């Protein structure tokens, strides 16, 4: 006979998931996401196993004609399994696929609830526990139903259908006459823009008024305010896709929360006061733990509701004058951040330098995990600071202002060549960007940026050894520290996307080209292992100084490798400083703008489904940039600015 205490495993799993899931909205930690994933995936299976064991124990004892004295208490656990299967309010889906497969979860609701009801009815007898079980059972069915209904509301088809009633009656300018003016509060602005984000997510085109409204909200903001607005907007959209927000934050949801809470409290009091305990101490302890756990989770959910952006938004929209004090307090309270505010960086040269054929590496290859382990060990985290936000936002605003002057589709197609053409670097633009695929261009500029930076560092170190510094050399040192780090950050971030999430980049053979480049780089560094060791500066010096890398690596097919192109790019960038009116500062300003333009090109060519998937991983800078561009009219889901004036 199975161990009835197995039924206790499910509440433990879902309780821990409740506490950790909120952090996945703002956390990029792989450990937290792995724990939440394992708990989410195993929840239904553990519940099914627990219900099966309870049903089997009941059948066995009934067949023997004598009911074990602990069985009634163990069967009292059944409603709690359904209650916890409903999950916390902060999690309904782990990925967008769960929303699309809501009907499968509905089938699970029927099967699990049916099994629990069978156990509940079969155990019906002369026992007071059955009366305590009824409210808990009802609360469990309500919560499980909420979860399934939230999944249904969040799938792409239903989001798209929910927008049609707004479109059909008054599509166009008529709606503008009834729309409120732009609110001052960021949260209300985010809520109004959320409606436009749903249009984008559903692959619909924004109408004339929506585009003007978005532009009026965003265009006059500072970079910090603009990113805060987008952060709030994506935070609300995350709740729509992955939580019970569409149900919980309503009159119906408040009623259900109160019902569920008071049902758990009633069960706790009734069990402690009215029920005699002729059961084993272990089963009694498990029962109290289940009851206390249910109450604590309800209280925790209530706290999250009170401190959520949705509650603040409700107070702002309804203008509750008697609650202004609470509103002012809530404005200063926030559980964590709305997104991680970090980006990951991946450096190709560092990765290739660390690559060694050790016993541990061979063991990983045997298990088939060597590649994924190596990738994650080479990832670094970087905080998105105000300087990076300002550079991105200002360049996007400049592009938005040029919509009328430049062909609309052409403006969206620039991926670094527009900046280079403005700087009269036509030849550089042609061979390193225009004449190659985007992923090829990305790798070339990633390597070229690295080599250019370390060559500048080398020159500055030589300058430091001199007794005096002239004015130009001092300016070079300051500009290198100020501008190059932004370029290096974006360079490594873009490569991180290519390596870890290639689906977010335009279609191409980026993964294949990256692997080929790594093979050649590893071979090049291994030939010079004694000289360069594992120092990235020495490795970059070697790549920069070597004349013909392909001939040294034995490439005889006449093709030019990414390494050679990257080295050539670095040399041409360094040669710019020998021209009139070109200094280190101007060179790095240009490189910064090239990387921002590449980032913008990637953002506008990434599907919204991919952006939505990244929200559950803590969010991506690319998603924030894409949404900013859409608000500024820089999206293929926006009409050309000139057509709006007709």
N, C-alpha and C positions, 0 to 999 in steps of 0.2 A: 504493500500500500504506500502511495506517495506521501511525502511530508507536507502537511497542510500549511506549514509556515512558509512554503514557497510563495503563497499568495501575497506575502508581505514584500516580496522583491519589487513588484510593480510600483507601489506607492513610493518606495525609496527612490527608484529610478526617476519617476516623473517629478518628485519633489526636488531632487537635485537639478533636474533639467530646468525647472521653474526658476531657480536662483541663478543659473548660469546663462540662460538664454538671453536675458536682457543685455548681458555684456557682449553678446555676439553682434549686436547692433553697432557697438562702438569699438569692439576689440578685434584686432587682427591676429590674435594668438592662435596658432595652429592647435595647441593643446586644449584650449577651451572649445574650439570648434569641433575637435575630434571627440571630446567627451559628449557634447550636445548631440552630435551625429549618432554616436553609438547608443545613447539613451533614447533618442527619437526613433531609431530604426528597430530597437529591441522591445519597445514599449508594448506594441500589440502582441508580439509573440509571447512575452512573459505573462501578459494578462490571459491569453488563451490557455497557456500551460497551467496557470494557477486555477482558472475556472474548471479546466478538465480534471485536475486533481481533486478539487472540492466535490465535483459531481461524482467522480469515481468513489471517493470515500463515502459519500452519501449512499450510493448504490450498494456498496459492499456491506455497510452497516445495516441497511434495510434488508438485504438478503440474509443476513445472519439473524435477523429478527430482534436484534438488540442494538439500540442506539448508543454509541459512545457518548459519555457525558460531556466531552469537549466539542462534539460535532456542532451543536446549536451555536456555540460561540464562534466556531470557525466559519460557519455559514453566514454569520453576521458580517464577516469581512467582505462578502460578495458585492454589496452595493458600493463599497469603497473602491473596488477595482474599476467599476464603471465611472465613478466620480473622478478618479485620477486619470482614466483613459480620456476623459474630456479635455485634459491638459490645462495648463495655465493660460491666462489671457494673453500672455506675452509670446505664445508660440502656437501656431496652427500648422505652418508649413516650414520645412527645412529648405526647400528649393521651389522654384516656380513650377516644376513638374508636379509637385504635390497639389498645387492649385488646379492644374489641368486634369488631374486624376481624382477629382473630388468624388466622383461616383464610386470609385473603388473604396474610398473611406466611408461612403454611405453604406456600402455593402458590409463593411466591417462593423459599422454601427448596428446594423440589423443582426448580424451573427453574434457579436459579443453581447448585445443586450438580450437577445433571445436565449442564449446560453445562461446568462445570469438570471433571467426570469425563470427559466426551467429549474435551476438550482433553488431559487427563492421559493417557488411554488411547492416543489417536492419536500422542502424542509418545513413547510407550513404545519404547525402543530400547536399544541398547548404550551406556548412559550412566549413570554412577554417581549423577547428580543425582536419578534417579527414586527411589532408596532413601532419600535425605534428604527427598524430598517426601512420602513416605507418612505419617510421624508428623505432619507439619505439616497435611496434608490431613485426617487423622483429627481432630486438635485443632480444625480449622476447622469440621468438621461438628458436633462436640460443642458448640462455642460457639454456632453458628447455631441448633442444635436447642434449646439452653438458652434463647435469646432467644424463640423461638416458643413454647416451653412456659411461660415466664414470662408472656408475653402472654395465653395461654390461662387461666392460673391467676388473672390479675388482672382478668378481665372480670366484670361485675356478676353474670351468671348463675352462674359458678363460685364466686364469693365467697358468694353466697346458698346454693348447694347445699352448700358446705363447712360451713355452720352447721347444717344439718339433722341430721347425726349427733349433735350435742350436744343438740339439742332433743328428738328422739324418745324416747330411752331414759329420760331422767330430767328431764323438763321440770318446773320449779317448785322447791318447797322442798327436795326430795330432794338436789338438787345443792348446796345450801348446806351440807349436813352434811359434804360431802367437800371443800369449798373451803378453801383456806388462809386464815389471817387476813391482814389488810392488812399488807403488807411495809413496812418503814421506808424502803427505798431508793426514790427517785423513779422510777428506770428500771424497776424491777420493778412498781411501781404502774402506770406507763404501759403496760407490757406486758399486765397483767391488764385494764386498761381498753380496750386495743386490741380485745379480743374483743367488747366492747360497742359500740365504734365500728363494727365490721363489721356488727353488727345494724342500727345506724342507717343506714349506707350502703346496706344491702340493703332499706331501707324496711320493716323488721320492728319489732315492738313489744317493748320490753324487758320481761322477766318480773319477778316480784316481787323475787326475790333480787338480780338485776342492779341494779335501781334502788336498793335499800338499800345494796348494796356500793358503788356509785358515790358515793352521798351520804355514806357513812361515810369515804370516801377524801378527798373534796374539802371537805366542810363545815368541817373544823377547821383548814384551812390558811390562811395569810396570802395576800394578793393576789399577792405575788411568787411564792410557792410554787405557788399554783394555776395561774398562767400558765406557770410552768416545767413543771409536770406536763402540761398540755395541749400545750405546745410539744414535749415529748418524745413524747407519744402521736401527734401529727400527723406528727412526723418519722418514726416507725416506719411509719405508714400510708402516707406518701409512698413509702417504700421498697417497700412491698407493691404499690402501684399502678404505679410507674414504673421500677422496677429489677429486678434478678434476685435480690433478697433472699430470696424464698421458696425458691430453689434453691441459691444460693451458701452460705448459712448453714445447711448441713446436712452430714452425713457424705458424702453423695453429691457435694455441691458442692465440698467440700474435696478429694476424690479427683480431680474433674475439673480443679480449679485446678492441682493438682500435675502432673497429666498434661499439661495445656496448657503449663505453664511448662517442664517438662523436655523436652518435644518441641521447643520453640523453642531451648532451650539446646543440645540435641543437634544440631539443624540448623546452628546457628551454629558449633559446634566442628568438626563434620564438614566443612562447607563450607570452613572456614579451613585445616584440616589435610590432608584427604584428596583434595580436588578440585583438579585443575590448572586454571589460569585463562587459557585461550587466547581470552578474550573481550575485548570492548572495555572500556576503563577506565570509561566511563560506565555500562555495564550492571553491571559489578562493583560500582561505588559504589552504585548503586540497590539491588543485592542485599544488600549489607552494611547499608544503611540500613533495608531491610525487616526483616532479621534482628534488628538492634539495637533497632529500634522495637518489634518484637513482644516482646522480652525486657523492655524498659523499661516497656511498658504492663502486662505481667504483674506486674512488681515494684510498679508504682504501684497496681495493683488489690490486691495483697497488703497494701500499707501501709494502704490504705483499709479493708480487711477488719479488720486488727488494731486500727485506731483507731476503728472504728465502734461505734455504740451496741449493735449486735447482739452483738459480741464481749464487750463489757462485761456485757451481759445474760446471755450464756451462762456467764460466769465467776460471776456472782451466783447464777444458778439452780442450777448444778451444785456450787457451794460447793467449788471446788478449793482446798484448804488450802495446797498447795504453790505456788499461783500468787497468793497474797494480795498479795505484794509487787508483782507485775505489775498486779493489780487496782487497788491503791491508786494506782499510777502512771497507769493508764489513766483513772481517775476525774478526774485533773487535766488530761488531754489531750483536746482536742476540735478538730477541723478546722472552724474557723468556728463559726457559730451554727446552731441547728436551724431557724430561720426568720429572715427579714430583720429583724424587730423594728422595722419602719418602716411607716408608712402614707402614702398619697398624699393630697394636698389639692387641691381645685379650687374656686376662688372665682369666682362668677358676675360680680360687679361688676368685679373686676380684668380678667376676660376681655373684658367689653364695653368697658371703657375702652381696651384695647389694639387693639380692632378698628378698622382703617383700610383704606380702599380704595386701596392702593398698586399700583405696577406689579408688584411681586413677588407680591402677593396675587392679582392678576388672572392671573398666570402659573400659580400654584398651582391656581386655579379651572379653568383650561384643562386641566390635567393631572388634575383630579378629586381632588386630595389636600389641598385648602385646609382642609377641616374637620378632618381627622385631624391635620394639622400644627399647626393652631391649638390643638387640644385638648392635645396633648402639650407644647406650649410653655408652656401655662398650668398645668401640673402642678407642685406643690411636694412635697418629701419632708419627713416629720416623724418623729422618733424616738418610739416608744411608751415613755414614761417611767413610773416607779413611781406617780406621782400619778394618771395616767390609768388605770392598771391598778387601783389601789385604789378609785377612784371607781366603776368599772364593777363590780368584784367585790363590793364592799359592797352596792351597790344590788341586784345579782342575788341575794345572800344574803337580803336583806330580802324580796324578792319570793318566794323559796323558802319562807321561814318563814311567809308569808301564804297559802300554798296551802290550808291547812285552813280559813282564815277567809273566803276569797273563792272564788267559783265558779271552777273550774279553767279552763274555756275562756275565761271572761271575763278572767282574769288574763293569759292569753297574747294577748288581743286589745288590751290597752292599748298605745297608741302616743304617750303624752305626756299624755293626758287624766287618767290616774289621779293623776299628780303635781300637775297643776293643780287637780283637785278637792280634793286634800288641802290645798292652799294657799288654798282658797276662791276660786279664780279660775274660777268656773263659766262665766261669759259668754265669757271668753277661750278656755276649753276647747271650748266649743260651736262658735263660728264659725271658729276657726283649726285645729281638729283633727277633731272629731267630725263636723261637717257637710260636710266636704270629703274628697276622696280622699287617700290617703296621700302620693302624689307631689306633690299640690298643697300639702298641709300642710308637706311637707319644704321646698319652695321658699319658702313664706311664712316659715317659721321661719329659713331660711338668710338671707334678706334682712333679716328683723327683727333677728336676732342681730347682723349686721354693723352695721346702723344704730344699734342700741342701744349697741354697743361704742364706735363712733366719737363718738357723742354724749356718752358718759361721758368719753372722752378729751378732748373739747373743753371740758367743764366743769372737768376737772382742770387743763387748761392755763390756764384763766381763774383757777382757784384759785392756781396757782403764781405768778401775777403779783401776787397780794396780798402784803402784808407779813407777815401772820400767818395761821396755819391753826388752825381750831378742831378739836376732837377728832373730830367726825363726818366732817369732810372728810379727815382723816388716815386714818381707818378705810376710807373709800371708796377711797382710792388704793391701800391695801394689798390690799383685797379684789378690786379690779379686776385687779391684776396676778396675783393668785393664782387667781381663779376664771374670769375671762373667757377666758383663753387656752385653757382646756380646752373651753369651749363653742365657741369659734371653730374649734378643731381638729376636734372631732366634726362641726360644721356643714359644714366644707369636705370632710371625709372622706365624709360621707353624700352630698354633691353629686357627689363624684368617682365614687362607685358608681353614681349615677343617670346620669351622663354616659358613663362608660366601660364599665360592666358593668350595664346596666339589667335583665338577666335575673336578677340577684341580688336585685332588689327585688320586692315584691308586684306583681301584674299591674295595669297601668294605662296611661295615656297620658303617662307622665312625660317621655319624650323629646320628644314634640310640645309639651307645655306648657313645657318648658325652652326649646325653640327660639323659641316665641312670646314668652316673657319676654325672651330675649336680643334679639330684634328691637326690642321696645319700649324696652328699656334702652339699646341702642345709639343709637336715635333720640333718646332723652331726653338722653344725654350729648353727642351731636353738636350739639344745639341750644345747649348751654352749654359748648362746647369752649373758648372763650376764657377763661371764668371758672374752670373746674375743671381744664383741661388733662388730664393723666393721673394726677392725685393721687387716691387712693382716699378719703382723708379728706374732701376737698372734694366729691367725688361723693356720698358718703354724707350729708354735711350738706345738700346740695341735695335729695336724695331725702327726707330727713327733714323738711325745712322746707316743701317744696311742699305746698300744700293738696290740690289735685285733679290728680293725675298724669294720669289718663285723659283729662280734658278738654284738657289741654295737648298730649297726643299725638293728639288728634282722634278718640278712641274714642267713637262715637255709638250703639253697639248696646245700651247700657245695662248691659253686663257690667262687672265690676270686675276689673282685671288683678291678677296676682300682685304686681307692683310696688306697687300701691296697698294691697293687703292687707298686704304686708311693712312698708310705712311705717306703716300703722295699728297693726300689732302692736307695732312699736318704740315708738310713742307711748304705747300702753296699758301696756307694760312699764315705761317711764320714769315713768309716772304713779303706779305702785305705791309709789314712794319717798315720795310725799306722804302716804301713809296711815300710821296709827299702827303701830309695831313693824315697819315696813318700811325696810330700808336697802339700800345697794348690794350688800352681801354676801349678804343673804337673796335678793335678786332673782337674782343670778348663780348661787346654789346651786340655785334652782328651774330656771333655764334649763339648767344642767348636767344635772339629773335628767331633764328633758324630753328632752334629746338622747340620754341613755343609754337611756331607755325606747324612743325611736325606733330606736336601734341594736339593742336586744333584739328589738323587733317585726320588724325586717328580718331579723335572724338566724334567728328561728324560722320565718319564712315563706320562707326560701331553701332550695331543694332541695339534698340532699347531693351530687348530681352536679355542681352549680355550685361547691360548696365544694371538691370533689375537683379540679376543673379549676384552681382558684386555687392549689393546692399547688405546681404546677409553675412558677408565676410568683413564687415567694418567699413565698406564703401571705398571707392577709388577716386583719386583726384581726377581721372579721366571723365568720370560720370559728372562730377561737378562742373568741369569745363564744358562738357557737352550741353548741359542744361543752361549754363550761362550763355553759350552761343545761341541756343534756341531763343532765349529771352531777348537777345540782342538782334534777332533776325538772321543769324548765321546758321541756317539749317535748311536742308532740302524739303522740310515739312513746313516751311514758311514761304509765302509768296514773295516774289521780288519786290523790293521797297517801292520801285517806280509804279508798279501796278496798283499800289494802295492809294495813290494820289489821283487816279483816274476817276 
